[in-house]
Amino acid sequence: MLTMLMICLRLSQRFEVKLGRVNADVCSGGSTSCRVRRPETRLRAIEAFERATRKHRSSTSPSTSRLERTRTMAAGLHICGLVAGVLSWCLQSSCTSSQLWKVRSQAESLSSSHWQFEGLWMSCAATSLGTLQCNKFKTLIGLPVHVQVCRALMMSSLAVGLASVIVSALGLKCSRAGGGSERVKAQFVLSGGVMLILSGVSTLIAVSWYAGRVIRDFHNPLYPGVRFELGTGLYLGWAASGVALLGGAMLCCSYRRSSSSSSSPPARYFSSSKSGQGHGANIYRAPHAASCDDGANAYV
């Protein structure tokens, strides 16, 4: 299509050059109409050629294709980070409500048909007959310090994780938050990524501290109480913290890519403006026809 337009434009230029020379000869012979007006078909052909050239350059420009790839990667990282944030919040909820933060060691148990396990909120005992008895911690001040701190860290991580998911969702392309501004949405994404990282760090500190206390008491020969081992709830907390850190990093990387793609300069194209300024305007504009007194060749 572009090639055919170029051929037609060249043929029309040759024909109009010959027509201009004939008109110039007529003007030199004494005719009063010395200036030949540009036909409307010529303007239409120039506009069509300009649109086709602009479309062709925009589709084949390496900077434009690189910009589109960057935007696609940023959107993909944003969605993956948002999914990771939702998954980490679900794992954190399961970890906080789990009663299997530590399980009684079978080496200390006299019978293998009896199990004892504890969490942040209650301690439970189960038997092989299917009976289960759980007792909530009746006091808060009497609890060990590490249990109280782990409670606060897990609750704060849940709140911050939920807020990060909501803020990251506001930064999606389909949302109307911030008046549809790309810069405001990018700031939403960055804020959600930072909050998700903080949530993962809080969960990691809580489960690691609790696990350290369990391991220290297990290997302490002077510990008078019952010896426990690591439970399933701690592994859920480690998985949740890893997913949260990964999702937060994805959201921060998507903000970096989107900001770099928006700061790249736009592509420049030649255009034929009516003011006649610049080099691009002289490409499609022919010189005016000469007057009768000059006797020069006139071009359309």
Secondary structure, DSSP 8 states (H G I E B T S, - for coil): -HHHHHHHHHHHHHHHHHHHHHHHHHHHTT-S-------HHHHHHHHHHHHHHHHHHHHH-HHHHHHHHHHHHHHHHHHHHHHHHHHHHHHHHHHHH-S-SEEE-TTT-S-TTEEEEE-SSEEEEEETTS-EEEEE---STTS-HHHHHHHHHHHHHHHHHHHHHHHHHHTSTT--GGGG-HHHHHHHHHHHHHHHHHHHHHHHHHHHHHHHHHHHHHH-TT--S--EEE-HHHHHHHHHHHHHHHHHHHHHHHHHHHHHHHTS---------TT--STTHHHH-------TTT------
